[in-house]
């Protein structure tokens, strides 16, 4: 078996036989039985929503009417949480990536190596700076960007490695850093999912030249809009802030709301009288950008993010405890496996990716995608929402540069089949807790046990039925009916 598909088998000679005589097996909810969850675990209580609103109102009242003051308070909180020396708040995740590229000096024709299964970035790279995205395969072990593939893709035009810490784990940063230092290139971390994770005792997000976090969709555990850009390099941070403030080095003091110059340490140096807009948008200070900034975070978004991040440490701790508990429970379920952590890395459990293994259920002739589809349908009926690994086909979003990709694949165009591990993972994997996460607040390990019970019911108690449905799914695809509803009675 190839290395690209090694994760599909666990190395154990485990074949599952459904238990006999062990109580009464509950019928799958997919077949009309009761679901494990009577109501959705995603429902938020009114008290919790009210608490969020009160936090936002309090944050806005404490800003002295200056959006810049509140933004700076948020930036200082993010500095403490991530260990970065300089943090600049942005309007959105896309804006943060664009700001990073400009601040790091990425320009037309520069090549950016990125994982093949993160599609949205390719368009941003091209539209923001004219850079060329160069996709590479992911590791079959960590499911993150593969350091060996990165090394092979480097040319004399490579300027940046875009390392995405997906779903709470990390790539092997030791190997990536060694490669970057060897070739004199920079690393930009997309650390949204790994807030709270560490690599070799350093916070993830503090390892590369710069890093970004996005808030959209509560991806980082902070609900709302906006994003953060961070770096330890003073000159990069200064350029980023000037781009955000349309050429100014000025922002509001976080305590008084007065205007002040930002020093190299990212802290206010001295106050200036006058109105913020007169300085931030004055012609004499528009040395970088003469148009109104599209990067700056709004006052309201800063209030939401500040309120949502007030218990960030507790939220990270809860996710870690819940995720570790659930992962331990699922490790005993046949037919499932999880990615391995790089040496020295921890898991923040932003989400939990799970790979299906047909061989463990005695289904060597059934493709992983077919079994995955059946498990997702069955678990959804039980009340557990599962998300796909990727929302778009690997490497086919239209943004990847075919000429750059062709150097890696012997002159062929950039196609999905050229990234075998990314393709296999895309077909075999579902994710617990991506957009509808049960891993964070207000859920406890009791909910994790219920999710484990649902998997036990589906893949242990009803293993024979799942095998039957997987075969039906395979047959429906062979007969060119890929939209056939899983579990539906055959047509007559």
C-alpha positions as CSV (number, residue, x, y, z in Angstrom):
1,X,0.0,0.0,0.0
2,X,1.3,3.5,-0.9
3,X,2.3,6.0,1.8
4,X,-0.4,8.3,0.5
5,X,-3.0,5.8,1.5
6,X,-1.4,4.4,4.7
7,X,-3.8,6.2,6.9
8,X,-6.7,4.1,5.6
9,X,-5.5,1.1,7.5
10,X,-4.4,1.1,11.1
11,X,-1.8,-1.7,11.0
12,X,-4.1,-3.9,13.1
13,X,-5.6,-7.2,11.9
14,X,-8.9,-6.1,13.4
15,X,-12.1,-7.4,11.8
16,X,-15.4,-6.6,13.5
17,X,-18.1,-9.2,14.1
18,X,-21.4,-7.7,15.5
19,X,-22.0,-8.8,19.1
20,X,-24.6,-11.4,19.8
21,X,-26.7,-11.8,22.9
22,X,-25.6,-8.5,24.4
23,X,-29.0,-6.9,25.2
24,X,-31.4,-5.4,22.6
25,X,-29.8,-3.5,19.7
26,X,-31.5,-0.2,19.1
27,X,-32.7,0.5,15.6
28,X,-30.9,3.2,13.7
29,X,-32.7,6.6,13.7
30,X,-32.1,6.4,9.9
31,X,-34.4,3.4,9.8
32,X,-37.0,5.0,12.1
33,X,-35.6,4.3,15.5
34,X,-35.1,6.8,18.3
35,X,-32.1,9.2,18.0
36,X,-29.4,9.4,20.6
37,X,-30.0,13.1,20.9
38,X,-33.7,14.0,21.3
39,X,-32.9,17.7,20.8
40,X,-29.9,19.4,19.1
41,X,-26.9,19.9,21.3
42,X,-26.2,23.1,19.3
43,X,-29.2,24.9,20.9
44,X,-27.9,27.9,22.9
45,X,-29.7,28.8,26.0
46,X,-31.4,32.3,26.3
47,X,-29.3,33.0,29.4
48,X,-26.0,32.4,27.5
49,X,-27.1,34.6,24.6
50,X,-28.2,37.3,27.0
51,X,-24.8,37.1,28.6
52,X,-23.1,37.7,25.3
53,X,-25.2,40.7,24.5
54,X,-24.4,42.2,27.9
55,X,-20.7,41.7,27.3
56,X,-20.9,43.5,24.0
57,X,-22.8,46.4,25.4
58,X,-20.3,46.7,28.2
59,X,-17.4,46.6,25.8
60,X,-18.9,49.4,23.7
61,X,-19.6,51.6,26.7
62,X,-16.0,51.2,27.9
63,X,-14.6,52.4,24.6
64,X,-15.1,56.1,25.3
65,X,-16.8,56.5,21.9
66,X,-13.5,55.6,20.0
67,X,-13.5,52.5,17.9
68,X,-9.7,52.7,17.7
69,X,-9.4,52.5,21.5
70,X,-11.4,49.3,21.7
71,X,-9.5,47.8,18.8
72,X,-6.2,48.4,20.6
73,X,-7.6,46.8,23.8
74,X,-8.4,43.7,21.7
75,X,-5.0,43.7,20.1
76,X,-3.3,43.8,23.5
77,X,-5.5,40.9,24.7
78,X,-4.4,38.9,21.6
79,X,-0.8,39.6,22.2
80,X,-1.1,38.1,25.7
81,X,-3.0,35.0,24.3
82,X,-0.6,34.3,21.4
83,X,2.8,35.4,22.6
84,X,3.3,37.7,19.6
85,X,5.0,41.1,20.1
86,X,2.9,43.0,17.5
87,X,-0.8,42.4,16.7
88,X,-2.9,44.4,14.2
89,X,-6.7,43.9,14.0
90,X,-8.3,43.6,10.6
91,X,-11.8,43.7,9.1
92,X,-11.9,40.0,7.9
93,X,-9.9,36.9,7.4
94,X,-9.3,37.6,3.8
95,X,-8.2,41.1,4.7
96,X,-5.7,39.7,7.2
97,X,-4.2,37.4,4.6
98,X,-4.0,40.3,2.1
99,X,-2.4,42.5,4.7
100,X,0.1,39.8,5.6
101,X,1.2,39.4,1.9
102,X,1.7,43.2,1.5
103,X,3.5,43.6,4.8
104,X,5.8,40.7,4.0
105,X,6.7,42.1,0.6
106,X,5.1,39.5,-1.5
107,X,4.7,40.7,-5.1
108,X,3.8,39.7,-8.7
109,X,5.4,36.4,-9.8
110,X,6.4,35.4,-6.3
111,X,5.5,31.8,-5.5
112,X,3.6,30.9,-2.3
113,X,3.6,27.2,-1.3
114,X,0.3,26.2,0.2
115,X,-1.6,23.0,1.0
116,X,-3.7,21.6,-1.8
117,X,-6.8,21.2,0.3
118,X,-7.2,24.8,1.2
119,X,-8.8,26.3,-1.8
120,X,-9.9,29.8,-0.8
121,X,-6.4,31.1,-0.5
122,X,-5.4,30.8,-4.1
123,X,-7.7,33.5,-5.3
124,X,-6.6,35.8,-2.5
125,X,-2.9,35.3,-3.4
126,X,-3.4,36.2,-7.0
127,X,-5.8,39.1,-6.6
128,X,-3.9,40.7,-3.7
129,X,-0.4,40.8,-5.0
130,X,-0.2,38.9,-8.2
131,X,1.6,36.0,-6.4
132,X,1.5,32.5,-7.7
133,X,0.0,29.8,-5.4
134,X,1.9,26.5,-5.6
135,X,-0.2,23.7,-4.1
136,X,1.5,20.7,-2.5
137,X,0.1,17.5,-1.0
138,X,-0.6,17.0,2.7
139,X,1.0,14.5,5.1
140,X,-0.9,11.1,5.4
141,X,-0.1,11.2,9.2
142,X,-0.9,14.7,10.4
143,X,-3.2,15.6,7.5
144,X,-1.4,19.0,7.4
145,X,0.9,20.4,4.7
146,X,3.7,17.9,4.0
147,X,7.2,19.3,4.7
148,X,8.8,16.9,2.2
149,X,6.4,18.1,-0.6
150,X,7.2,21.7,0.4
151,X,11.0,21.0,0.0
152,X,10.4,19.5,-3.5
153,X,8.3,22.5,-4.6
154,X,10.8,25.3,-3.8
155,X,12.3,27.2,-6.7
156,X,14.2,30.4,-7.0
157,X,10.9,32.3,-7.1
158,X,9.5,30.8,-3.8
159,X,9.0,33.6,-1.2
160,X,6.5,32.2,1.3
161,X,5.2,29.0,2.9
162,X,1.5,29.3,3.8
163,X,1.1,26.8,6.7
164,X,-2.5,26.1,7.7
165,X,-3.1,24.7,11.1
166,X,-6.3,22.9,10.3
167,X,-8.9,21.8,12.9
168,X,-6.7,22.3,15.9
169,X,-3.5,20.4,14.9
170,X,-0.3,21.5,13.2
171,X,2.1,20.5,10.5
172,X,5.6,19.6,11.6
173,X,6.9,23.1,12.1
174,X,10.4,22.0,13.0
175,X,10.8,20.6,9.5
176,X,9.1,23.6,7.9
177,X,11.2,26.1,9.8
178,X,14.4,24.3,8.9
179,X,13.4,24.4,5.2
180,X,12.5,28.1,5.4
181,X,15.8,29.0,7.0
182,X,17.7,26.8,4.5
183,X,16.2,28.6,1.5
184,X,15.8,32.1,3.0
185,X,12.0,32.2,2.7
186,X,9.2,33.3,5.1
187,X,6.4,31.3,6.8
188,X,2.9,32.7,7.2
189,X,0.8,30.7,9.7
190,X,-3.0,30.5,9.3
191,X,-3.6,29.8,13.0
192,X,-7.4,30.3,13.2
193,X,-8.2,26.7,14.2
194,X,-5.2,26.2,16.6
195,X,-5.7,28.9,19.1
196,X,-4.4,27.4,22.4
197,X,-2.3,24.7,20.7
198,X,1.5,24.6,21.2
199,X,4.4,23.2,19.2
200,X,7.7,22.5,21.1
201,X,6.3,24.6,24.1
202,X,5.6,27.6,21.9
203,X,2.1,28.9,21.1
204,X,0.9,28.0,17.6
205,X,0.7,31.3,15.8
206,X,4.1,32.5,17.1
207,X,6.3,30.1,15.1
208,X,6.4,31.7,11.6
209,X,7.4,35.1,10.3
210,X,3.8,36.2,10.7
211,X,0.4,34.7,11.5
212,X,-3.3,35.4,11.0
213,X,-6.5,34.4,12.8
214,X,-10.0,34.8,11.4
215,X,-13.2,35.2,13.6
216,X,-15.8,34.5,10.9
217,X,-18.0,31.5,11.7
218,X,-16.5,31.3,15.2
219,X,-13.6,29.5,13.6
220,X,-11.1,30.5,16.3
221,X,-13.7,30.3,19.1
222,X,-14.4,34.0,18.8
223,X,-17.8,34.7,17.2
224,X,-18.3,37.6,14.9
225,X,-16.4,39.3,12.1
226,X,-12.8,40.4,12.0
227,X,-9.4,38.9,12.2
228,X,-5.9,39.4,13.6
229,X,-2.5,39.8,12.0
230,X,0.6,39.3,14.2
231,X,4.4,39.2,13.9
232,X,7.4,39.7,16.0
233,X,9.2,41.9,13.5
234,X,8.7,45.6,14.2
235,X,9.2,46.7,10.6
236,X,6.6,44.3,9.4
237,X,4.1,45.4,12.1
238,X,4.7,49.1,11.4
239,X,4.0,48.6,7.7
240,X,0.9,46.6,8.4
241,X,-0.5,49.3,10.7
242,X,0.2,52.0,8.2
243,X,-1.7,50.0,5.6
244,X,-4.6,49.6,8.0
245,X,-4.6,53.3,8.9
246,X,-4.0,54.6,5.4
247,X,-0.5,55.7,6.0
248,X,-0.7,56.8,9.6
249,X,1.2,55.4,12.6
250,X,-1.6,56.8,14.9
251,X,-4.3,55.1,16.8
252,X,-6.3,55.9,20.0
253,X,-4.9,55.3,23.4
254,X,-6.8,52.3,24.8
255,X,-7.5,54.0,28.2
256,X,-8.3,57.6,27.3
257,X,-9.4,57.6,23.7
258,X,-6.8,60.3,22.9
259,X,-4.7,59.9,19.8
260,X,-1.1,58.6,20.1
261,X,1.8,57.4,18.0
262,X,2.5,53.6,18.1
263,X,6.0,52.7,19.0
264,X,8.0,49.8,17.7
265,X,6.8,47.7,20.7
266,X,3.2,48.2,19.5
267,X,2.3,50.4,22.5
268,X,1.2,54.0,22.6
269,X,4.1,56.5,23.0
270,X,2.5,59.9,23.5
271,X,-0.8,61.6,23.1
272,X,-1.9,64.0,20.3
273,X,-4.9,66.3,20.5
274,X,-7.4,66.4,17.6
275,X,-9.8,64.1,15.9
276,X,-8.7,60.6,14.8
277,X,-9.9,60.9,11.2
278,X,-7.9,64.1,10.7
279,X,-4.7,62.2,11.5
280,X,-5.5,58.8,10.1
281,X,-6.8,60.1,6.8
282,X,-4.9,63.4,6.5
283,X,-3.0,63.9,3.2
284,X,0.3,64.4,5.0
285,X,0.1,60.9,6.5
286,X,-1.2,59.0,3.5
287,X,2.2,57.8,2.5
288,X,1.2,54.3,1.9
289,X,-2.4,54.3,0.7
290,X,-4.4,57.2,-0.6
291,X,-7.8,55.4,-0.6
292,X,-9.9,54.6,2.5
293,X,-8.7,51.5,4.3
294,X,-10.4,48.2,3.5
295,X,-8.4,46.5,6.2
296,X,-9.5,48.3,9.4
297,X,-11.7,46.5,12.0
298,X,-15.0,48.3,12.7
299,X,-16.0,49.5,16.2
300,X,-18.9,47.0,16.4
301,X,-16.8,44.1,15.3
302,X,-14.2,45.0,17.9
303,X,-16.8,45.1,20.6
304,X,-18.1,41.7,19.7
305,X,-14.6,40.2,19.5
306,X,-13.6,41.8,22.8
307,X,-16.7,40.4,24.5
308,X,-16.4,37.0,23.0
309,X,-12.7,36.7,23.9
310,X,-13.2,37.7,27.5
311,X,-13.2,34.0,28.6
312,X,-10.8,32.8,25.9
313,X,-8.6,30.8,28.2
314,X,-11.5,29.0,29.8
315,X,-13.0,28.2,26.3
316,X,-9.7,26.8,25.1
317,X,-9.4,24.6,28.2
318,X,-13.0,23.3,27.8
319,X,-12.4,22.5,24.1
320,X,-9.1,20.7,25.0
321,X,-10.8,18.6,27.7
322,X,-13.9,17.8,25.7
323,X,-11.9,17.0,22.6
324,X,-9.4,14.7,24.3
325,X,-12.3,12.9,26.1
326,X,-14.2,12.3,22.8
327,X,-11.0,11.3,20.9
328,X,-10.2,8.7,23.6
329,X,-13.8,7.4,23.5
330,X,-13.8,7.1,19.7
331,X,-10.4,5.4,19.6
332,X,-12.2,2.1,20.6
333,X,-14.8,2.3,17.8
334,X,-13.9,0.0,14.8
335,X,-13.8,1.6,11.4
336,X,-12.6,5.0,12.6
337,X,-9.1,6.6,13.0
338,X,-7.7,10.0,13.8
339,X,-4.6,11.9,12.5
340,X,-1.4,11.7,14.5
341,X,0.2,14.7,16.0
342,X,3.6,16.0,14.9
343,X,6.2,15.4,17.5
344,X,6.1,18.2,20.1
345,X,2.6,19.4,19.0
346,X,-0.6,19.5,21.0
347,X,-4.2,19.5,19.8
348,X,-6.5,22.5,20.6
349,X,-9.6,20.5,19.4
350,X,-11.1,23.3,17.4
351,X,-12.7,20.3,15.7
352,X,-12.0,16.6,15.5
353,X,-11.3,15.1,12.0
354,X,-12.2,11.4,11.7
355,X,-11.2,9.0,8.9
356,X,-13.3,6.0,8.0
357,X,-11.5,2.7,7.4
358,X,-13.7,0.2,5.4
359,X,-11.2,-2.7,6.0
360,X,-11.8,-2.6,9.8
361,X,-15.5,-3.3,9.1
362,X,-14.8,-6.1,6.7
363,X,-15.6,-3.9,3.7
364,X,-12.4,-4.0,1.5
365,X,-14.5,-3.7,-1.7
366,X,-16.3,-0.5,-0.5
367,X,-14.6,2.8,-1.1
368,X,-14.0,5.1,1.8
369,X,-16.2,7.9,0.4
370,X,-19.2,5.5,0.2
371,X,-18.7,4.4,3.8
372,X,-18.1,8.0,4.9
373,X,-21.4,9.1,3.3
374,X,-23.3,6.3,5.1
375,X,-21.8,7.1,8.5
376,X,-22.5,10.8,8.1
377,X,-26.2,10.1,7.1
378,X,-26.6,7.7,10.1
379,X,-25.0,10.0,12.6
380,X,-27.0,13.0,11.4
381,X,-30.2,11.1,12.0
382,X,-28.9,10.3,15.5
383,X,-28.6,14.1,16.1
384,X,-24.8,14.4,15.6
385,X,-23.9,16.9,12.9
386,X,-20.8,16.0,10.9
387,X,-19.1,18.3,8.3
388,X,-17.1,17.3,5.2
389,X,-13.3,17.7,5.3
390,X,-13.3,20.2,2.5
391,X,-16.1,22.3,1.0
392,X,-14.5,22.3,-2.5
393,X,-12.7,19.7,-4.6
394,X,-9.0,19.6,-3.9
395,X,-6.9,21.8,-6.3
396,X,-9.8,22.6,-8.6
397,X,-11.1,25.9,-7.5
398,X,-9.7,27.7,-10.5
399,X,-7.1,29.8,-8.7
400,X,-4.1,27.5,-8.8
401,X,-1.5,28.4,-11.4
402,X,-1.2,25.5,-13.9
403,X,2.3,26.5,-15.0
404,X,3.6,26.6,-11.5
405,X,2.0,23.3,-10.6
406,X,3.3,21.6,-13.8
407,X,6.8,21.8,-12.6
408,X,5.9,19.4,-9.8
409,X,4.0,16.9,-11.9
410,X,6.1,16.5,-15.0
411,X,4.4,19.0,-17.2
412,X,0.8,18.0,-16.5
413,X,-1.9,20.5,-15.6
414,X,-2.9,21.1,-12.0
415,X,-5.5,18.4,-11.4
416,X,-7.0,16.8,-8.3
417,X,-5.3,13.4,-9.0
418,X,-1.9,15.0,-8.5
419,X,-2.5,15.3,-4.8
420,X,-3.2,11.6,-3.8
421,X,-3.2,12.1,0.0
422,X,-5.3,15.2,-0.1
423,X,-7.8,13.5,-2.5
424,X,-8.0,10.4,-0.3
425,X,-8.4,12.4,2.9
426,X,-11.1,14.5,1.2
427,X,-13.1,11.3,0.4
428,X,-12.6,9.4,3.6
429,X,-12.9,12.1,6.3
430,X,-15.6,13.9,8.2
431,X,-15.2,16.5,10.9
432,X,-16.9,16.8,14.3
433,X,-17.4,20.4,15.4
434,X,-16.4,22.5,12.4
435,X,-19.3,25.0,12.1
436,X,-21.6,23.5,14.6
437,X,-19.2,22.6,17.4
438,X,-20.2,20.5,20.4
439,X,-16.6,20.7,21.7
440,X,-16.8,24.2,23.2
441,X,-19.1,25.9,25.7
442,X,-21.6,25.2,27.1
443,X,-21.0,21.5,26.5
444,X,-19.5,19.1,29.0
445,X,-17.9,15.6,28.8
446,X,-21.4,14.2,29.3
447,X,-22.3,15.5,25.8
448,X,-19.0,13.9,24.5
449,X,-20.2,10.6,26.0
450,X,-23.5,10.9,24.2
451,X,-21.7,11.5,20.9
452,X,-19.6,8.4,21.7
453,X,-22.8,6.5,22.4
454,X,-24.1,7.5,18.9
455,X,-21.0,6.2,17.2
456,X,-21.2,3.0,19.3
457,X,-24.8,2.6,18.2
458,X,-24.0,3.2,14.5
459,X,-20.7,1.3,14.0
460,X,-20.9,-1.4,16.7
461,X,-24.5,-2.3,17.5
462,X,-25.6,-1.8,13.9
463,X,-22.5,-2.6,12.1
464,X,-24.2,-5.2,9.8
465,X,-26.8,-2.6,8.8
466,X,-24.1,0.0,8.1
467,X,-22.3,-2.5,5.9
468,X,-25.5,-3.2,4.1
469,X,-26.1,0.5,3.5
470,X,-22.5,0.9,2.3
471,X,-23.0,-1.8,-0.3
472,X,-26.3,-0.2,-1.4
473,X,-24.5,3.1,-1.7
474,X,-21.7,1.6,-3.8
475,X,-24.3,-0.1,-6.0
476,X,-26.2,3.2,-6.5
477,X,-23.0,4.9,-7.7
478,X,-22.3,2.0,-10.1
479,X,-25.8,2.5,-11.6
480,X,-25.1,6.2,-12.0
481,X,-27.5,7.3,-9.3
482,X,-25.1,9.2,-6.9
483,X,-28.0,11.2,-5.5
484,X,-29.8,8.1,-4.2
485,X,-30.9,8.8,-0.6
486,X,-29.1,6.6,1.9
487,X,-31.5,4.3,3.7
488,X,-34.4,4.9,1.4
489,X,-36.3,1.8,0.2
490,X,-35.4,0.7,-3.3
491,X,-37.6,1.9,-6.1
492,X,-39.9,-0.5,-7.8
